[in-house]
Amino acid sequence: MHIVLGFLVAFVIVVLLTRSRAATRACRWREERSGNRGALRKYRCMACGAEAFTSTDGPPDTCRDPNKRG
Ligand SMILES: [Zn+2]
């Protein structure tokens, strides 16, 4: 019975972690036309300061928080 409870707790923790990761998608990307490179468009995140290049119309849909990189 304790094992089942342990699995349940672990499952809840995983769900919470996944949700908190999804919350990092709250980046607010702004296009920086001066930084464009050919077909690549430069975007800067107003929330965490990350920079990203995309070749599509919209801004990136992920957060690239530099603090979370090694
Ligand atoms: Zn960001």
N, CA, C, O and the ligand as a Tripos MOL2 file, in Angstrom:
@<TRIPOS>MOLECULE
protein
  281   279    71     0     0
PROTEIN
NO_CHARGES

@<TRIPOS>ATOM
      1 N           0.8310   -1.2060    0.0000 N.3       1 MET1
      2 CA          0.0000    0.0000    0.0000 C.3       1 MET1
      3 C           0.8650    1.2560    0.0000 C.2       1 MET1
      4 O           0.5500    2.2480   -0.6570 O.2       1 MET1
      5 N           1.9550    1.1920    0.7460 N.am      2 HIS2
      6 CA          2.8390    2.3570    0.7640 C.3       2 HIS2
      7 C           3.4600    2.5940   -0.6050 C.2       2 HIS2
      8 O           3.7220    3.7270   -1.0090 O.2       2 HIS2
      9 N           3.6880    1.4690   -1.3140 N.am      3 ILE3
     10 CA          4.2940    1.6120   -2.6470 C.3       3 ILE3
     11 C           3.3480    2.3630   -3.5710 C.2       3 ILE3
     12 O           3.7750    3.2160   -4.3490 O.2       3 ILE3
     13 N           2.0610    2.0430   -3.4830 N.am      4 VAL4
     14 CA          1.0790    2.7270   -4.3260 C.3       4 VAL4
     15 C           1.0620    4.2150   -4.0100 C.2       4 VAL4
     16 O           1.0190    5.0530   -4.9110 O.2       4 VAL4
     17 N           1.0960    4.5290   -2.7290 N.am      5 LEU5
     18 CA          1.1150    5.9470   -2.3340 C.3       5 LEU5
     19 C           2.3560    6.6360   -2.8980 C.2       5 LEU5
     20 O           2.2890    7.7740   -3.3630 O.2       5 LEU5
     21 N           3.4910    5.9320   -2.8500 N.am      6 GLY6
     22 CA          4.7250    6.5040   -3.3750 C.3       6 GLY6
     23 C           4.6030    6.8180   -4.8580 C.2       6 GLY6
     24 O           5.0430    7.8690   -5.3240 O.2       6 GLY6
     25 N           3.9990    5.8900   -5.5880 N.am      7 PHE7
     26 CA          3.8110    6.1260   -7.0210 C.3       7 PHE7
     27 C           2.9150    7.3270   -7.2610 C.2       7 PHE7
     28 O           3.1700    8.1430   -8.1460 O.2       7 PHE7
     29 N           1.8600    7.4240   -6.4620 N.am      8 LEU8
     30 CA          0.9410    8.5510   -6.6150 C.3       8 LEU8
     31 C           1.6620    9.8730   -6.3630 C.2       8 LEU8
     32 O           1.5010   10.8290   -7.1220 O.2       8 LEU8
     33 N           2.4520    9.9210   -5.3000 N.am      9 VAL9
     34 CA          3.1800   11.1550   -4.9780 C.3       9 VAL9
     35 C           4.1470   11.4960   -6.1040 C.2       9 VAL9
     36 O           4.2420   12.6520   -6.5170 O.2       9 VAL9
     37 N           4.8680   10.4860   -6.6020 N.am     10 ALA10
     38 CA          5.8180   10.7220   -7.6880 C.3      10 ALA10
     39 C           5.0880   11.2460   -8.9190 C.2      10 ALA10
     40 O           5.5730   12.1510   -9.5990 O.2      10 ALA10
     41 N           3.9170   10.6730   -9.2040 N.am     11 PHE11
     42 CA          3.1530   11.1150  -10.3740 C.3      11 PHE11
     43 C           2.7580   12.5790  -10.2300 C.2      11 PHE11
     44 O           2.8730   13.3590  -11.1760 O.2      11 PHE11
     45 N           2.2910   12.9420   -9.0420 N.am     12 VAL12
     46 CA          1.8820   14.3400   -8.8120 C.3      12 VAL12
     47 C           3.0770   15.2700   -8.9840 C.2      12 VAL12
     48 O           2.9490   16.3470   -9.5650 O.2      12 VAL12
     49 N           4.2350   14.8570   -8.4820 N.am     13 ILE13
     50 CA          5.4340   15.7010   -8.5990 C.3      13 ILE13
     51 C           5.7940   15.9100  -10.0670 C.2      13 ILE13
     52 O           6.1260   17.0220  -10.4780 O.2      13 ILE13
     53 N           5.7270   14.8360  -10.8560 N.am     14 VAL14
     54 CA          6.0440   14.9540  -12.2800 C.3      14 VAL14
     55 C           5.0860   15.9130  -12.9640 C.2      14 VAL14
     56 O           5.4980   16.7310  -13.7860 O.2      14 VAL14
     57 N           3.8090   15.8120  -12.6240 N.am     15 VAL15
     58 CA          2.8160   16.7110  -13.2320 C.3      15 VAL15
     59 C           3.1270   18.1580  -12.8680 C.2      15 VAL15
     60 O           3.0480   19.0480  -13.7140 O.2      15 VAL15
     61 N           3.4790   18.3880  -11.6120 N.am     16 LEU16
     62 CA          3.7810   19.7550  -11.1810 C.3      16 LEU16
     63 C           5.0120   20.2870  -11.9150 C.2      16 LEU16
     64 O           5.0290   21.4400  -12.3450 O.2      16 LEU16
     65 N           6.0450   19.4480  -12.0610 N.am     17 LEU17
     66 CA          7.2510   19.8820  -12.7550 C.3      17 LEU17
     67 C           6.9310   20.2260  -14.2040 C.2      17 LEU17
     68 O           7.4090   21.2310  -14.7300 O.2      17 LEU17
     69 N           6.1250   19.3920  -14.8430 N.am     18 THR18
     70 CA          5.7700   19.6480  -16.2350 C.3      18 THR18
     71 C           5.0210   20.9640  -16.3580 C.2      18 THR18
     72 O           5.2290   21.7310  -17.2980 O.2      18 THR18
     73 N           4.1510   21.2130  -15.3970 N.am     19 ARG19
     74 CA          3.3760   22.4580  -15.4590 C.3      19 ARG19
     75 C           4.2810   23.6600  -15.2590 C.2      19 ARG19
     76 O           4.1280   24.6720  -15.9430 O.2      19 ARG19
     77 N           5.2270   23.5610  -14.3250 N.am     20 SER20
     78 CA          6.0880   24.7010  -14.0720 C.3      20 SER20
     79 C           6.9650   24.9660  -15.2920 C.2      20 SER20
     80 O           7.3210   26.1090  -15.5770 O.2      20 SER20
     81 N           7.3100   23.8940  -16.0100 N.am     21 ARG21
     82 CA          8.0880   24.0960  -17.2410 C.3      21 ARG21
     83 C           7.2580   24.8280  -18.2690 C.2      21 ARG21
     84 O           7.7490   25.7250  -18.9540 O.2      21 ARG21
     85 N           5.9960   24.4440  -18.3780 N.am     22 ALA22
     86 CA          5.1240   25.0880  -19.3540 C.3      22 ALA22
     87 C           4.9790   26.5690  -19.0320 C.2      22 ALA22
     88 O           4.7740   27.3910  -19.9240 O.2      22 ALA22
     89 N           5.0880   26.8990  -17.7580 N.am     23 ALA23
     90 CA          4.9190   28.2970  -17.3620 C.3      23 ALA23
     91 C           6.0590   29.1500  -17.8920 C.2      23 ALA23
     92 O           5.9030   30.3610  -18.0520 O.2      23 ALA23
     93 N           7.2230   28.5250  -18.1710 N.am     24 THR24
     94 CA          8.3390   29.2980  -18.6720 C.3      24 THR24
     95 C           8.1170   29.7150  -20.1220 C.2      24 THR24
     96 O           8.9200   30.4490  -20.6970 O.2      24 THR24
     97 N           7.0240   29.2420  -20.7020 N.am     25 ARG25
     98 CA          6.7230   29.6760  -22.0690 C.3      25 ARG25
     99 C           6.0850   31.0490  -22.0860 C.2      25 ARG25
    100 O           5.6420   31.5260  -23.1300 O.2      25 ARG25
    101 N           6.0410   31.6770  -20.9340 N.am     26 ALA26
    102 CA          5.4330   33.0010  -20.8560 C.3      26 ALA26
    103 C           6.3850   34.0700  -21.3550 C.2      26 ALA26
    104 O           6.2330   35.2460  -21.0230 O.2      26 ALA26
    105 N           7.3540   33.6730  -22.1420 N.am     27 CYS27
    106 CA          8.2950   34.6390  -22.6770 C.3      27 CYS27
    107 C           7.5620   35.6430  -23.5660 C.2      27 CYS27
    108 O           6.6120   35.3100  -24.2750 O.2      27 CYS27
    109 N           8.0320   36.8580  -23.5010 N.am     28 ARG28
    110 CA          7.4630   37.8870  -24.3680 C.3      28 ARG28
    111 C           8.5120   38.2580  -25.4020 C.2      28 ARG28
    112 O           9.4110   39.0570  -25.1420 O.2      28 ARG28
    113 N           8.3790   37.6670  -26.5670 N.am     29 TRP29
    114 CA          9.3730   37.8920  -27.6190 C.3      29 TRP29
    115 C           9.0770   39.1730  -28.3620 C.2      29 TRP29
    116 O           7.9330   39.4590  -28.7180 O.2      29 TRP29
    117 N          10.1250   39.9350  -28.5890 N.am     30 ARG30
    118 CA         10.0360   41.1600  -29.3840 C.3      30 ARG30
    119 C          11.0090   41.0430  -30.5450 C.2      30 ARG30
    120 O          12.1490   40.6060  -30.3890 O.2      30 ARG30
    121 N          10.5320   41.4400  -31.6970 N.am     31 GLU31
    122 CA         11.3980   41.3500  -32.8640 C.3      31 GLU31
    123 C          12.4090   42.4860  -32.8510 C.2      31 GLU31
    124 O          12.0700   43.6420  -32.5970 O.2      31 GLU31
    125 N          13.6480   42.1330  -33.1290 N.am     32 GLU32
    126 CA         14.6940   43.1430  -33.2460 C.3      32 GLU32
    127 C          15.1700   43.1560  -34.6880 C.2      32 GLU32
    128 O          16.0530   42.3940  -35.0810 O.2      32 GLU32
    129 N          14.5660   44.0350  -35.4580 N.am     33 ARG33
    130 CA         14.8550   44.0220  -36.8930 C.3      33 ARG33
    131 C          16.3110   44.3580  -37.1800 C.2      33 ARG33
    132 O          16.8610   43.9300  -38.1940 O.2      33 ARG33
    133 N          16.9300   45.1150  -36.3010 N.am     34 SER34
    134 CA         18.3250   45.4890  -36.5590 C.3      34 SER34
    135 C          19.2410   44.2790  -36.4570 C.2      34 SER34
    136 O          20.3600   44.3040  -36.9700 O.2      34 SER34
    137 N          18.7650   43.1900  -35.7790 N.am     35 GLY35
    138 CA         19.6100   42.0110  -35.6130 C.3      35 GLY35
    139 C          19.3080   40.9140  -36.6090 C.2      35 GLY35
    140 O          19.8620   39.8190  -36.5150 O.2      35 GLY35
    141 N          18.4200   41.1970  -37.5800 N.am     36 ASN36
    142 CA         18.0820   40.1600  -38.5540 C.3      36 ASN36
    143 C          19.2970   39.7600  -39.3820 C.2      36 ASN36
    144 O          20.1490   40.5830  -39.7160 O.2      36 ASN36
    145 N          19.3470   38.4610  -39.7040 N.am     37 ARG37
    146 CA         20.4400   37.9690  -40.5470 C.3      37 ARG37
    147 C          19.8250   37.2570  -41.7310 C.2      37 ARG37
    148 O          19.4950   36.0750  -41.6430 O.2      37 ARG37
    149 N          19.6710   37.9520  -42.8180 N.am     38 GLY38
    150 CA         19.0790   37.3370  -43.9970 C.3      38 GLY38
    151 C          17.6550   36.9150  -43.7170 C.2      38 GLY38
    152 O          16.8110   37.7400  -43.3680 O.2      38 GLY38
    153 N          17.3860   35.6180  -43.8730 N.am     39 ALA39
    154 CA         16.0380   35.1060  -43.6710 C.3      39 ALA39
    155 C          15.7510   34.8650  -42.1940 C.2      39 ALA39
    156 O          14.6110   34.5990  -41.8120 O.2      39 ALA39
    157 N          16.7750   34.9590  -41.3790 N.am     40 LEU40
    158 CA         16.5670   34.7200  -39.9450 C.3      40 LEU40
    159 C          16.1590   36.0170  -39.2580 C.2      40 LEU40
    160 O          16.7520   37.0750  -39.4690 O.2      40 LEU40
    161 N          15.1390   35.8980  -38.4400 N.am     41 ARG41
    162 CA         14.6780   37.0680  -37.7080 C.3      41 ARG41
    163 C          15.0930   36.9500  -36.2580 C.2      41 ARG41
    164 O          14.9660   35.8970  -35.6330 O.2      41 ARG41
    165 N          15.5860   38.0440  -35.7460 N.am     42 LYS42
    166 CA         16.0720   38.0180  -34.3670 C.3      42 LYS42
    167 C          14.9570   38.4450  -33.4170 C.2      42 LYS42
    168 O          14.2660   39.4400  -33.6370 O.2      42 LYS42
    169 N          14.8080   37.6630  -32.3610 N.am     43 TYR43
    170 CA         13.8340   38.0000  -31.3250 C.3      43 TYR43
    171 C          14.5380   38.0670  -29.9910 C.2      43 TYR43
    172 O          15.4740   37.3130  -29.7270 O.2      43 TYR43
    173 N          14.0800   38.9740  -29.1550 N.am     44 ARG44
    174 CA         14.6160   39.0600  -27.8010 C.3      44 ARG44
    175 C          13.4660   38.9060  -26.8170 C.2      44 ARG44
    176 O          12.3970   39.4890  -26.9970 O.2      44 ARG44
    177 N          13.6980   38.1130  -25.7740 N.am     45 CYS45
    178 CA         12.6620   37.8890  -24.7690 C.3      45 CYS45
    179 C          12.7070   39.0150  -23.7510 C.2      45 CYS45
    180 O          13.7400   39.2870  -23.1390 O.2      45 CYS45
    181 N          11.5590   39.6650  -23.5850 N.am     46 MET46
    182 CA         11.5000   40.7620  -22.6220 C.3      46 MET46
    183 C          11.4400   40.2420  -21.1920 C.2      46 MET46
    184 O          11.6630   40.9940  -20.2440 O.2      46 MET46
    185 N          11.1410   38.9590  -21.0380 N.am     47 ALA47
    186 CA         10.9790   38.4100  -19.6850 C.3      47 ALA47
    187 C          12.3230   37.9620  -19.1110 C.2      47 ALA47
    188 O          12.6310   38.2480  -17.9540 O.2      47 ALA47
    189 N          13.1280   37.2550  -19.9240 N.am     48 CYS48
    190 CA         14.3650   36.7050  -19.3760 C.3      48 CYS48
    191 C          15.5840   37.1880  -20.1450 C.2      48 CYS48
    192 O          16.7090   36.8520  -19.7750 O.2      48 CYS48
    193 N          15.3940   37.9640  -21.2040 N.am     49 GLY49
    194 CA         16.5280   38.5330  -21.9100 C.3      49 GLY49
    195 C          17.1770   37.6000  -22.9130 C.2      49 GLY49
    196 O          18.2170   37.9380  -23.4780 O.2      49 GLY49
    197 N          16.5880   36.4270  -23.1530 N.am     50 ALA50
    198 CA         17.1680   35.4830  -24.0910 C.3      50 ALA50
    199 C          17.0190   36.0050  -25.5190 C.2      50 ALA50
    200 O          16.0940   36.7560  -25.8280 O.2      50 ALA50
    201 N          17.9540   35.5870  -26.3870 N.am     51 GLU51
    202 CA         17.8730   35.9500  -27.7880 C.3      51 GLU51
    203 C          17.6840   34.6920  -28.6000 C.2      51 GLU51
    204 O          18.2170   33.6370  -28.2540 O.2      51 GLU51
    205 N          16.9130   34.7950  -29.7010 N.am     52 ALA52
    206 CA         16.6670   33.6350  -30.5390 C.3      52 ALA52
    207 C          16.4720   34.0920  -31.9700 C.2      52 ALA52
    208 O          16.0010   35.1980  -32.2370 O.2      52 ALA52
    209 N          16.8510   33.2020  -32.8890 N.am     53 PHE53
    210 CA         16.6250   33.4710  -34.3060 C.3      53 PHE53
    211 C          15.6110   32.4740  -34.8330 C.2      53 PHE53
    212 O          15.6760   31.2880  -34.5120 O.2      53 PHE53
    213 N          14.6810   32.9480  -35.6370 N.am     54 THR54
    214 CA         13.7070   32.0530  -36.2450 C.3      54 THR54
    215 C          13.6450   32.3340  -37.7350 C.2      54 THR54
    216 O          13.9240   33.4430  -38.1910 O.2      54 THR54
    217 N          13.2740   31.3060  -38.4790 N.am     55 SER55
    218 CA         13.0830   31.4720  -39.9220 C.3      55 SER55
    219 C          11.5990   31.4740  -40.2550 C.2      55 SER55
    220 O          11.2270   31.5640  -41.4250 O.2      55 SER55
    221 N          10.7600   31.3770  -39.2540 N.am     56 THR56
    222 CA          9.3170   31.3890  -39.4870 C.3      56 THR56
    223 C           8.7640   32.7650  -39.1430 C.2      56 THR56
    224 O           9.4870   33.6530  -38.6940 O.2      56 THR56
    225 N           7.4580   32.9170  -39.3680 N.am     57 ASP57
    226 CA          6.8480   34.2300  -39.1640 C.3      57 ASP57
    227 C           6.7630   34.6090  -37.6940 C.2      57 ASP57
    228 O           7.0630   35.7410  -37.3160 O.2      57 ASP57
    229 N           6.3470   33.6440  -36.8600 N.am     58 GLY58
    230 CA          6.0970   33.9690  -35.4630 C.3      58 GLY58
    231 C           7.3450   33.8880  -34.6230 C.2      58 GLY58
    232 O           8.3750   33.3830  -35.0690 O.2      58 GLY58
    233 N           7.2550   34.3820  -33.4140 N.am     59 PRO59
    234 CA          8.3710   34.2810  -32.4730 C.3      59 PRO59
    235 C           8.5130   32.8560  -31.9630 C.2      59 PRO59
    236 O           7.5960   32.0520  -32.1310 O.2      59 PRO59
    237 N           9.6310   32.5290  -31.3470 N.am     60 PRO60
    238 CA          9.8180   31.1910  -30.7960 C.3      60 PRO60
    239 C           8.7870   30.9090  -29.7140 C.2      60 PRO60
    240 O           8.3360   31.8220  -29.0230 O.2      60 PRO60
    241 N           8.4140   29.6340  -29.5700 N.am     61 ASP61
    242 CA          7.3790   29.2930  -28.5870 C.3      61 ASP61
    243 C           7.9850   28.6890  -27.3380 C.2      61 ASP61
    244 O           7.2680   28.1530  -26.4930 O.2      61 ASP61
    245 N           9.3000   28.7700  -27.2140 N.am     62 THR62
    246 CA          9.9290   28.2300  -26.0160 C.3      62 THR62
    247 C          10.7390   29.3220  -25.3430 C.2      62 THR62
    248 O          11.1560   30.2960  -25.9710 O.2      62 THR62
    249 N          10.9480   29.1350  -24.0580 N.am     63 CYS63
    250 CA         11.7600   30.0790  -23.3200 C.3      63 CYS63
    251 C          13.1980   29.5790  -23.3120 C.2      63 CYS63
    252 O          13.4430   28.4030  -23.0460 O.2      63 CYS63
    253 N          14.1320   30.4450  -23.5950 N.am     64 ARG64
    254 CA         15.5380   30.0560  -23.5740 C.3      64 ARG64
    255 C          16.2390   30.8350  -22.4750 C.2      64 ARG64
    256 O          17.1370   31.6410  -22.7190 O.2      64 ARG64
    257 N          15.8070   30.5690  -21.2900 N.am     65 ASP65
    258 CA         16.3780   31.2810  -20.1530 C.3      65 ASP65
    259 C          17.8420   30.9070  -19.9940 C.2      65 ASP65
    260 O          18.1440   29.7430  -19.7330 O.2      65 ASP65
    261 N          18.7590   31.8540  -20.1400 N.am     66 PRO66
    262 CA         20.1920   31.5220  -20.0420 C.3      66 PRO66
    263 C          20.5600   31.0220  -18.6550 C.2      66 PRO66
    264 O          21.5690   30.3310  -18.5060 O.2      66 PRO66
    265 N          19.7810   31.3450  -17.6430 N.am     67 ASN67
    266 CA         20.0920   30.8870  -16.2890 C.3      67 ASN67
    267 C          19.8690   29.3860  -16.1290 C.2      67 ASN67
    268 O          20.3810   28.7750  -15.1910 O.2      67 ASN67
    269 N          19.1100   28.7980  -17.0390 N.am     68 LYS68
    270 CA         18.8120   27.3820  -16.9080 C.3      68 LYS68
    271 C          19.7410   26.5370  -17.7670 C.2      68 LYS68
    272 O          19.5890   25.3180  -17.8440 O.2      68 LYS68
    273 N          20.7030   27.1870  -18.4130 N.am     69 ARG69
    274 CA         21.7030   26.4240  -19.1530 C.3      69 ARG69
    275 C          22.9380   26.2480  -18.2840 C.2      69 ARG69
    276 O          23.2350   27.0810  -17.4280 O.2      69 ARG69
    277 N          23.6420   25.1700  -18.5120 N.am     70 GLY70
    278 CA         24.7790   24.8790  -17.6720 C.3      70 GLY70
    279 C          25.8040   25.8940  -17.6260 C.2      70 GLY70
    280 O          26.8080   25.7270  -16.9340 O.2      70 GLY70
    281 ZN         12.2760   34.1010  -21.7450 Zn       71 ZN71
@<TRIPOS>BOND
     1     1     2 1
     2     2     3 1
     3     3     4 2
     4     3     5 am
     5     5     6 1
     6     6     7 1
     7     7     8 2
     8     7     9 am
     9     9    10 1
    10    10    11 1
    11    11    12 2
    12    11    13 am
    13    13    14 1
    14    14    15 1
    15    15    16 2
    16    15    17 am
    17    17    18 1
    18    18    19 1
    19    19    20 2
    20    19    21 am
    21    21    22 1
    22    22    23 1
    23    23    24 2
    24    23    25 am
    25    25    26 1
    26    26    27 1
    27    27    28 2
    28    27    29 am
    29    29    30 1
    30    30    31 1
    31    31    32 2
    32    31    33 am
    33    33    34 1
    34    34    35 1
    35    35    36 2
    36    35    37 am
    37    37    38 1
    38    38    39 1
    39    39    40 2
    40    39    41 am
    41    41    42 1
    42    42    43 1
    43    43    44 2
    44    43    45 am
    45    45    46 1
    46    46    47 1
    47    47    48 2
    48    47    49 am
    49    49    50 1
    50    50    51 1
    51    51    52 2
    52    51    53 am
    53    53    54 1
    54    54    55 1
    55    55    56 2
    56    55    57 am
    57    57    58 1
    58    58    59 1
    59    59    60 2
    60    59    61 am
    61    61    62 1
    62    62    63 1
    63    63    64 2
    64    63    65 am
    65    65    66 1
    66    66    67 1
    67    67    68 2
    68    67    69 am
    69    69    70 1
    70    70    71 1
    71    71    72 2
    72    71    73 am
    73    73    74 1
    74    74    75 1
    75    75    76 2
    76    75    77 am
    77    77    78 1
    78    78    79 1
    79    79    80 2
    80    79    81 am
    81    81    82 1
    82    82    83 1
    83    83    84 2
    84    83    85 am
    85    85    86 1
    86    86    87 1
    87    87    88 2
    88    87    89 am
    89    89    90 1
    90    90    91 1
    91    91    92 2
    92    91    93 am
    93    93    94 1
    94    94    95 1
    95    95    96 2
    96    95    97 am
    97    97    98 1
    98    98    99 1
    99    99   100 2
   100    99   101 am
   101   101   102 1
   102   102   103 1
   103   103   104 2
   104   103   105 am
   105   105   106 1
   106   106   107 1
   107   107   108 2
   108   107   109 am
   109   109   110 1
   110   110   111 1
   111   111   112 2
   112   111   113 am
   113   113   114 1
   114   114   115 1
   115   115   116 2
   116   115   117 am
   117   117   118 1
   118   118   119 1
   119   119   120 2
   120   119   121 am
   121   121   122 1
   122   122   123 1
   123   123   124 2
   124   123   125 am
   125   125   126 1
   126   126   127 1
   127   127   128 2
   128   127   129 am
   129   129   130 1
   130   130   131 1
   131   131   132 2
   132   131   133 am
   133   133   134 1
   134   134   135 1
   135   135   136 2
   136   135   137 am
   137   137   138 1
   138   138   139 1
   139   139   140 2
   140   139   141 am
   141   141   142 1
   142   142   143 1
   143   143   144 2
   144   143   145 am
   145   145   146 1
   146   146   147 1
   147   147   148 2
   148   147   149 am
   149   149   150 1
   150   150   151 1
   151   151   152 2
   152   151   153 am
   153   153   154 1
   154   154   155 1
   155   155   156 2
   156   155   157 am
   157   157   158 1
   158   158   159 1
   159   159   160 2
   160   159   161 am
   161   161   162 1
   162   162   163 1
   163   163   164 2
   164   163   165 am
   165   165   166 1
   166   166   167 1
   167   167   168 2
   168   167   169 am
   169   169   170 1
   170   170   171 1
   171   171   172 2
   172   171   173 am
   173   173   174 1
   174   174   175 1
   175   175   176 2
   176   175   177 am
   177   177   178 1
   178   178   179 1
   179   179   180 2
   180   179   181 am
   181   181   182 1
   182   182   183 1
   183   183   184 2
   184   183   185 am
   185   185   186 1
   186   186   187 1
   187   187   188 2
   188   187   189 am
   189   189   190 1
   190   190   191 1
   191   191   192 2
   192   191   193 am
   193   193   194 1
   194   194   195 1
   195   195   196 2
   196   195   197 am
   197   197   198 1
   198   198   199 1
   199   199   200 2
   200   199   201 am
   201   201   202 1
   202   202   203 1
   203   203   204 2
   204   203   205 am
   205   205   206 1
   206   206   207 1
   207   207   208 2
   208   207   209 am
   209   209   210 1
   210   210   211 1
   211   211   212 2
   212   211   213 am
   213   213   214 1
   214   214   215 1
   215   215   216 2
   216   215   217 am
   217   217   218 1
   218   218   219 1
   219   219   220 2
   220   219   221 am
   221   221   222 1
   222   222   223 1
   223   223   224 2
   224   223   225 am
   225   225   226 1
   226   226   227 1
   227   227   228 2
   228   227   229 am
   229   229   230 1
   230   230   231 1
   231   231   232 2
   232   231   233 am
   233   233   234 1
   234   234   235 1
   235   235   236 2
   236   235   237 am
   237   237   238 1
   238   238   239 1
   239   239   240 2
   240   239   241 am
   241   241   242 1
   242   242   243 1
   243   243   244 2
   244   243   245 am
   245   245   246 1
   246   246   247 1
   247   247   248 2
   248   247   249 am
   249   249   250 1
   250   250   251 1
   251   251   252 2
   252   251   253 am
   253   253   254 1
   254   254   255 1
   255   255   256 2
   256   255   257 am
   257   257   258 1
   258   258   259 1
   259   259   260 2
   260   259   261 am
   261   261   262 1
   262   262   263 1
   263   263   264 2
   264   263   265 am
   265   265   266 1
   266   266   267 1
   267   267   268 2
   268   267   269 am
   269   269   270 1
   270   270   271 1
   271   271   272 2
   272   271   273 am
   273   273   274 1
   274   274   275 1
   275   275   276 2
   276   275   277 am
   277   277   278 1
   278   278   279 1
   279   279   280 2
@<TRIPOS>SUBSTRUCTURE
     1 MET1         2 RESIDUE 1 A MET
     2 HIS2         6 RESIDUE 1 A HIS
     3 ILE3        10 RESIDUE 1 A ILE
     4 VAL4        14 RESIDUE 1 A VAL
     5 LEU5        18 RESIDUE 1 A LEU
     6 GLY6        22 RESIDUE 1 A GLY
     7 PHE7        26 RESIDUE 1 A PHE
     8 LEU8        30 RESIDUE 1 A LEU
     9 VAL9        34 RESIDUE 1 A VAL
    10 ALA10       38 RESIDUE 1 A ALA
    11 PHE11       42 RESIDUE 1 A PHE
    12 VAL12       46 RESIDUE 1 A VAL
    13 ILE13       50 RESIDUE 1 A ILE
    14 VAL14       54 RESIDUE 1 A VAL
    15 VAL15       58 RESIDUE 1 A VAL
    16 LEU16       62 RESIDUE 1 A LEU
    17 LEU17       66 RESIDUE 1 A LEU
    18 THR18       70 RESIDUE 1 A THR
    19 ARG19       74 RESIDUE 1 A ARG
    20 SER20       78 RESIDUE 1 A SER
    21 ARG21       82 RESIDUE 1 A ARG
    22 ALA22       86 RESIDUE 1 A ALA
    23 ALA23       90 RESIDUE 1 A ALA
    24 THR24       94 RESIDUE 1 A THR
    25 ARG25       98 RESIDUE 1 A ARG
    26 ALA26      102 RESIDUE 1 A ALA
    27 CYS27      106 RESIDUE 1 A CYS
    28 ARG28      110 RESIDUE 1 A ARG
    29 TRP29      114 RESIDUE 1 A TRP
    30 ARG30      118 RESIDUE 1 A ARG
    31 GLU31      122 RESIDUE 1 A GLU
    32 GLU32      126 RESIDUE 1 A GLU
    33 ARG33      130 RESIDUE 1 A ARG
    34 SER34      134 RESIDUE 1 A SER
    35 GLY35      138 RESIDUE 1 A GLY
    36 ASN36      142 RESIDUE 1 A ASN
    37 ARG37      146 RESIDUE 1 A ARG
    38 GLY38      150 RESIDUE 1 A GLY
    39 ALA39      154 RESIDUE 1 A ALA
    40 LEU40      158 RESIDUE 1 A LEU
    41 ARG41      162 RESIDUE 1 A ARG
    42 LYS42      166 RESIDUE 1 A LYS
    43 TYR43      170 RESIDUE 1 A TYR
    44 ARG44      174 RESIDUE 1 A ARG
    45 CYS45      178 RESIDUE 1 A CYS
    46 MET46      182 RESIDUE 1 A MET
    47 ALA47      186 RESIDUE 1 A ALA
    48 CYS48      190 RESIDUE 1 A CYS
    49 GLY49      194 RESIDUE 1 A GLY
    50 ALA50      198 RESIDUE 1 A ALA
    51 GLU51      202 RESIDUE 1 A GLU
    52 ALA52      206 RESIDUE 1 A ALA
    53 PHE53      210 RESIDUE 1 A PHE
    54 THR54      214 RESIDUE 1 A THR
    55 SER55      218 RESIDUE 1 A SER
    56 THR56      222 RESIDUE 1 A THR
    57 ASP57      226 RESIDUE 1 A ASP
    58 GLY58      230 RESIDUE 1 A GLY
    59 PRO59      234 RESIDUE 1 A PRO
    60 PRO60      238 RESIDUE 1 A PRO
    61 ASP61      242 RESIDUE 1 A ASP
    62 THR62      246 RESIDUE 1 A THR
    63 CYS63      250 RESIDUE 1 A CYS
    64 ARG64      254 RESIDUE 1 A ARG
    65 ASP65      258 RESIDUE 1 A ASP
    66 PRO66      262 RESIDUE 1 A PRO
    67 ASN67      266 RESIDUE 1 A ASN
    68 LYS68      270 RESIDUE 1 A LYS
    69 ARG69      274 RESIDUE 1 A ARG
    70 GLY70      278 RESIDUE 1 A GLY
    71 ZN71       281 GROUP 0 **** ****
